[in-house]
Amino acid sequence: MTNQITVKAEEDVQEWISLMQHAKDLGLTIEEIQHFLLQNKTT
């Protein structure tokens, strides 16, 4: 069970990193990204 949680966390980190890279390419600020993430949080 713990292993699945770890894998999920790693996937989230990878998703976060790619999202940050994509956002940087678009010229978004950290604040804008966080605002966007908070609005779209499903957990």
C-alpha positions, 0 to 999 in steps of 0.5 A: 500500500505504501508503495502505491502512495509513493508512486502516486506522489512521484507521478504528482511531482513529475506532473508538477515539474512538467506543469511548471516548465510548461507555465514558464514557457508560457510566461506565467508566474508561480502565483498564477500557477498556484491560483490555477491549481487551487481552482482545479484541485479535485482532492 
